[in-house]
Amino acid sequence: LRWALRVPGPLILVALLARLERPMAVFSLVFASHAGLLVAALVLNVVPLWLKVWRWQVILRARGIDYGAKRAWLAFSSSLYLGMLTPGRVGDVLRIRYLRHDTGARYAEGLASIVVDRLADLYVLVCFAAYGVAHYARVLSPELAAVGYAMVGGRLVGPALLFVPGLFERLFGGIYQRLAKEAGKDGLQVFVDAIRSGGRRSAPMATLLTFTAFAVNFVQGKLLADAMDLPLSLLDVVALMAIQSLAGLLPISVSGLGVREAFFAVVFPSLGSSAEAGASYGLLMFFTLYVSQVAIGAVAWQLAPPPVEGAAQGEEPRRGS
């Protein structure tokens, strides 16, 4: 079922290529890009990755868990690698396993750190996406604009339930107990407390690091646009990437493949470029910003193979791991 949910995105891409007047131009535009700018965009991948590892460490330290930079980097990169190649959230589960093995942190603490980490990405992305929809209000049809604002609003409501005292426990307590990977009746309370207290303490630094990571991604997007000689300003790139990233969160694709290219193909004619150029830009972004992470994660996977067994349940975190 999880694999089936990923199929619509690639099917959208195939349908898009079939409907374009010059489908082969999509690939010729990619290969005609300036190599130097592409290399610069690729090299910059290390920066947002490092910033996100640092953010995860900040979130963990808010709960008294000290995770060394090297091991945190390897765990984070390996989880991205597995997450790109598998459906669902298998990569996140792997990151929790690394954390348990290396520090002895409880499953509830590890899961909470992942949730806070994801929420930082989500809320910052929602801010940029709201700007993106407003920026392209003149280009998008009223229906598309309404969908964009609905996505922005919808992404804010669900996670907010975590911070309402007692509400999350009543609604999702039973689900958590069935899915929890550790014994003990206090796991749910530890999980909720870790999100609320840890999220509150780490919020300022985590937000700053997240904004910076997104800013680097937008610079990469601008480099890709310049590599293709596209008439896009940095603000155009910010709006485009934010909207497609929010749409890419829908579980109907692999890292937004197909959804991103279709959106760009619709918008680009209004920006002075062709639909083929939009699809080409989306594919170039997919390979440069997403597939490249698979290569980085594959190296991390070899340097630190996933632990076969986690740390003992309930074991206190080891400082300075």
C-alpha positions in Angstrom: 0.0 0.0 0.0 2.8 2.4 0.9 4.5 1.8 -2.5 1.2 2.2 -4.3 0.7 5.6 -2.7 4.0 6.7 -4.3 2.9 5.7 -7.8 0.6 8.7 -8.7 3.6 11.2 -8.7 5.6 9.3 -11.3 2.4 8.7 -13.3 1.8 12.5 -13.3 5.3 13.0 -14.6 4.7 10.5 -17.4 1.3 12.1 -18.3 3.0 15.5 -18.3 5.7 14.5 -20.7 3.1 12.9 -23.0 1.1 16.1 -23.1 4.0 18.5 -23.8 4.5 19.7 -27.3 8.3 19.0 -27.2 8.9 16.3 -24.5 12.5 15.6 -25.5 13.3 19.3 -24.9 12.9 18.6 -21.2 16.0 16.4 -21.2 18.0 18.5 -23.7 17.5 21.6 -21.4 18.9 19.6 -18.5 22.0 18.5 -20.4 22.6 22.0 -21.8 22.9 23.5 -18.3 26.1 25.2 -17.2 28.2 22.6 -15.4 30.0 25.0 -13.0 26.8 26.3 -11.5 25.4 22.7 -11.2 28.6 21.7 -9.3 28.2 24.7 -7.0 24.6 23.7 -6.2 25.7 20.1 -5.6 28.5 21.1 -3.2 26.1 23.3 -1.2 24.1 20.2 -0.3 26.6 19.7 2.6 25.5 23.0 4.3 21.8 22.4 4.9 22.6 18.8 5.8 25.0 20.0 8.5 22.5 22.6 9.7 19.8 20.0 10.1 22.2 17.7 12.0 23.1 20.6 14.3 19.3 21.3 14.8 18.7 17.7 15.8 21.5 18.0 18.4 20.0 21.2 19.8 16.6 19.4 20.1 18.2 16.5 21.9 20.3 18.7 24.2 17.0 20.4 25.3 16.2 17.0 26.8 19.6 16.3 28.3 20.8 14.0 25.5 24.3 14.7 24.2 24.8 13.2 20.8 28.3 13.6 19.3 28.5 15.5 15.9 30.1 12.6 14.0 27.7 9.9 15.0 24.7 12.3 14.7 25.9 13.2 11.1 26.2 9.5 10.2 22.8 8.6 11.7 21.0 11.5 10.1 22.6 10.9 6.6 21.9 7.2 6.7 18.2 7.8 7.6 17.9 10.2 4.6 19.4 7.5 2.4 16.9 4.8 3.6 14.0 7.3 3.6 14.6 8.1 -0.1 14.6 4.5 -1.1 11.7 3.2 1.0 8.1 4.2 1.5 6.7 5.4 4.7 8.9 6.8 7.5 11.4 4.0 7.7 14.3 6.5 7.7 13.0 8.1 10.8 12.7 4.7 12.6 16.4 4.1 11.6 17.5 7.4 13.1 15.8 6.5 16.4 17.6 3.1 16.4 21.0 4.8 15.9 20.2 7.2 18.8 19.2 4.4 21.1 22.2 2.4 20.2 24.7 5.3 20.6 23.2 7.1 23.7 20.8 4.7 25.3 18.0 7.2 24.9 14.5 5.8 25.2 12.3 5.2 22.1 9.9 7.9 23.3 12.7 10.5 23.5 14.0 9.5 20.1 10.6 9.7 18.5 9.8 13.0 20.1 13.1 14.5 18.8 12.1 13.4 15.3 8.7 14.9 15.6 10.1 18.3 16.9 12.6 18.1 14.0 9.9 17.6 11.5 7.7 20.3 13.0 10.6 22.9 12.7 10.7 22.1 9.0 7.0 22.2 8.6 6.3 25.5 10.3 9.1 27.3 8.6 8.1 25.8 5.2 4.5 26.9 5.8 5.7 30.5 6.2 7.6 30.4 3.0 4.7 28.7 1.2 2.2 31.3 2.3 4.5 33.9 0.8 4.8 31.8 -2.3 1.0 31.6 -2.9 0.7 35.4 -2.3 3.7 36.0 -4.6 2.1 34.1 -7.4 -1.5 35.1 -6.8 -1.5 36.9 -10.1 -0.3 33.8 -11.9 -2.3 31.0 -10.2 -6.0 30.5 -11.0 -8.4 31.2 -8.2 -8.8 27.5 -7.7 -5.1 26.8 -7.4 -4.6 29.7 -5.1 -7.5 28.4 -2.9 -5.8 25.0 -2.8 -2.5 26.6 -1.9 -4.0 28.5 1.0 -5.9 25.4 2.1 -2.6 23.4 2.2 -1.0 26.1 4.3 -3.8 26.3 6.8 -4.3 22.5 6.9 -0.6 21.9 7.7 -0.9 24.2 10.7 -3.9 22.6 12.4 -2.9 19.0 12.8 0.5 19.3 14.6 -1.0 21.9 16.9 -3.0 19.1 18.6 0.3 17.9 20.2 0.5 21.1 22.3 -3.0 21.0 23.7 -2.7 19.5 27.2 -4.7 16.2 27.5 -6.1 16.3 23.9 -3.4 14.4 22.2 -3.3 11.8 24.9 -7.0 11.2 24.6 -7.1 11.1 20.8 -4.0 9.1 20.1 -2.8 7.5 23.3 -4.1 4.1 22.2 -2.4 4.3 18.9 0.9 5.3 20.5 0.8 2.3 22.9 0.2 -0.1 20.1 3.1 1.3 17.9 5.6 2.0 20.7 8.8 0.0 20.5 9.4 -0.2 24.3 7.7 -1.5 27.4 6.5 0.7 30.1 3.2 2.6 30.6 4.9 6.0 30.9 6.1 6.0 27.3 3.3 8.2 26.0 3.8 10.8 28.8 7.5 10.9 28.2 6.9 11.3 24.5 4.4 14.2 25.0 6.6 15.9 27.6 9.6 15.6 25.4 7.8 17.3 22.5 6.3 20.1 24.6 9.2 20.9 26.9 12.0 20.0 24.4 10.2 21.9 21.6 9.8 25.0 23.7 13.4 25.1 24.9 14.9 24.4 21.5 12.5 26.5 19.4 14.6 29.7 19.0 17.8 28.0 17.9 16.0 25.3 15.9 13.9 27.9 14.0 17.1 29.9 13.2 18.9 26.9 11.9 15.8 25.8 9.8 15.5 29.2 8.2 19.2 29.2 7.3 18.9 25.7 5.8 16.0 26.7 3.7 17.8 29.9 2.6 20.7 27.7 1.4 18.3 25.5 -0.5 16.8 28.6 -2.2 20.3 29.7 -3.2 20.8 26.3 -4.7 17.5 26.7 -6.6 18.7 30.1 -7.9 22.0 28.5 -9.1 20.0 25.9 -11.0 17.8 28.5 -12.6 21.0 30.4 -13.6 22.5 27.2 -14.9 19.5 26.9 -17.3 19.5 30.6 -18.1 15.9 30.9 -16.7 14.6 34.5 -16.1 13.8 33.8 -12.4 14.6 36.2 -9.5 15.6 34.8 -6.1 12.1 35.7 -4.8 10.6 33.8 -7.7 12.7 30.8 -6.7 11.7 31.1 -3.1 8.0 31.1 -4.0 8.4 28.2 -6.4 10.4 26.0 -4.1 8.3 26.7 -1.1 5.0 25.8 -2.8 6.4 22.6 -4.4 8.0 21.5 -1.2 4.7 21.8 0.7 2.9 19.9 -2.1 5.7 17.4 -2.1 4.7 16.4 1.5 1.7 14.6 0.1 2.4 10.8 0.2 1.8 10.4 -3.5 5.3 10.6 -4.8 9.0 10.2 -4.0 10.3 13.5 -2.8 7.7 15.3 -4.9 8.7 13.7 -8.2 6.0 14.4 -10.8 4.0 16.9 -8.5 6.9 19.4 -8.7 7.4 19.1 -12.4 3.6 19.4 -13.1 3.4 22.5 -10.9 6.4 24.2 -12.6 5.1 23.3 -16.1 1.8 25.1 -15.2 3.4 28.2 -13.7 6.5 28.8 -16.0 4.5 30.0 -19.1 3.3 32.9 -17.0 6.9 33.7 -16.0 8.2 34.0 -19.5 9.4 30.4 -20.0 8.0 27.3 -21.5 6.2 24.4 -19.8 9.1 22.2 -21.0 11.6 24.5 -19.2 9.5 24.2 -16.0 9.5 20.4 -16.1 13.2 20.4 -16.9 13.9 22.7 -13.9 11.9 20.4 -11.6 13.8 17.3 -12.8 17.1 19.1 -12.3 16.1 20.1 -8.8 15.1 16.6 -8.0 18.4 15.1 -9.0 20.5 17.9 -7.5 18.8 18.5 -4.2 17.3 15.1 -3.5 19.0 12.2 -5.3 22.4 13.6 -4.3 21.4 13.0 -0.7 21.1 9.3 -1.5 24.8 9.4 -2.5 25.8 11.1 0.7 23.6 8.8 2.8 25.0 5.7 1.0 28.5 6.7 2.1 27.3 7.3 5.7 25.6 3.9 5.6 28.9 2.2 4.8 30.8 4.1 7.4 28.2 3.3 10.2 26.0 0.3 9.3 22.7 0.4 11.1 22.8 -1.2 14.5 21.2 -4.6 14.7 19.8 -4.0 18.2 19.0 -0.8 20.0 20.2 0.1 23.4 18.5 -1.5 26.4 15.0 -0.1 26.9 14.8 2.5 29.6 18.6 2.9 29.8 19.7 6.4 30.7 21.4 8.4 28.0 25.2 8.2 28.0 26.7 11.7 28.0 29.2 12.8 25.5 28.6 9.9 23.0 
